[in-house]
């Protein structure tokens, strides 16, 4: 299922890790602080796409997806790759966090206007 269509979070984690492995990104150990910094670098690239007034999503003349949507995808791909390495059940973590968030107040206790 490498096409990415109708993929669960667990499947995305596996595909992200397998692609990283095939492309040589698992050959050396990456410390957790570096993982976080690399995820942050993708977030920064999304901000730069915004600052450059790029469309949310577009394909450049070489066929590469660009824009904020593409950078958000890179964030998820890195998180998937690192979740596999760290043996994090990301799908379960997301489910648990969404469930917990339902118990939180509006804007975590702020008052609605």
C-alpha positions, -999 to +999 in steps of 0.1 A: +000+000+000+026+026-010+002+047-029-011+064+002-048+061-007-072+054+022-045+048+047-048+044+084-023+061+107-007+027+114-003+022+077+011+057+072+037+050+100+048+018+083+050+034+048+069+064+062+094+042+079+098+018+050+104+047+025+129+063+049+147+029+052+148+025+014+162+059+010+190+055+036+175+075+065+177+047+090+213+039+087+224+059+117+207+065+150+190+098+153+187+111+189+153+123+200+163+160+202+175+158+166+142+141+156+123+169+172+145+195+155+139+178+121+102+178+126+104+215+135+124+222+103+094+209+083+071+232+103+095+261+095+093+252+058+055+255+060+059+289+075+083+299+048+059+287+021+033+310+037+057+340+040+065+334+003+028+337-006+029+303-022-004+286-029-015+261-002-007+233-026+009+232-061+032+211-082+064+226-094+078+222-130+098+191-118+066+174-105+074+180-068+045+189-045+050+223-029+033+246-004+020+244+031+000+212+024+032+195+012+051+206+042+023+194+065+026+161+047+064+161+054+057+167+091+034+136+092+059+115+073+087+124+097+065+118+127+055+084+112+091+074+106+102+084+141+072+069+157+081+035+142+117+038+155+106+048+190+079+021+190+051+046+196+016+034+187+008+067+170-027+057+160-036+048+196-019+079+209-039+101+186-072+083+195-064+087+233-055+124+229-086+132+209-107+115+235-090+133+263-094+167+245-131+162+246-129+167+284-111+200+282-129+234+284-134+258+255-099+269+246-087+250+276-107+270+300-110+304+282-144+320+279-163+320+246-168+354+232 
